[in-house]
Amino acid sequence: MDWWLGLGGLLAGLSIAVVTAPVGVSGAVFLLPVQLSVFAVPNPAVTPTNLLFNVVAGPGALWRHRRTGALRGPLTRRLVLGTLPGVVIGAVIRVFALPGPTVFRLLIAGLLLPLGLWLCARTLRPVRDRPAADATGAAEPPARTVTVLAVAVGIVGGIYGIGGGSLLGPLLVGRGMPVSRVAPAALAATFATSLLGAATFALLSLTGGTDIAPDWYLGLSCGLGGLLGGYLGARLQPHLPETALRLLLGTLAAAIGALYAVQTLS
């Protein structure tokens, strides 16, 4: 049974990362519902398991971005320094304030449903109707705004187990920053916060709480699949239509959010 679990995690991480990596998302935002519903990872262990996936899978896509020099620059530093303290706060909140599955499923729905609808709306909106700065990438939020946003997203990411990059990316792109600049920085922030977040959960597990430590076997299996999938996705990026990928991500996020909303309210 264990090798079936490992194979399933490997394939899940691989398939998700191949689709999400081209747009700068680690894939953990979509892997988390799979862990809950398919692999039956208990709460709150599902959150550090998802962070473990980011830690193992992250270097795949980051290696490609590093070779092009896309990871250098102030945006990467601001996102990393902002999300790091936030993810610790989020991890503590997750363990001591939101351990129940009902609240957690409601949180998933509240995050994914509006994010997915927003991504689809931004993608389908004709370029000619957007502000000029949005199309050119000339306008971008002030540095202080980026830092505050990074802290807030880090907290949410620590609770949700996604590292925060999947939220930072679409939010910053929506503010007028180009995807080519945001994606590497968001992935770097996801990787850094996932490292710290996973370590925080490991320390919190020493307090005697149950199901706080990650599922190491499943997390590593999914992460190895994500490592390969992220690298392949980053290599495929120039050959894939960005509009179709954004619509796919938005549709998946909205569908998963709606599913958990129905399950929570039924």
Summary of the structure (lengths in Angstrom):
residues: 266
radius of gyration: 17.2
end to end distance: 32.1
largest distance: 57.0
contacts: 1040
relative contact order: 0.25
helix: 80%
strand: 0%
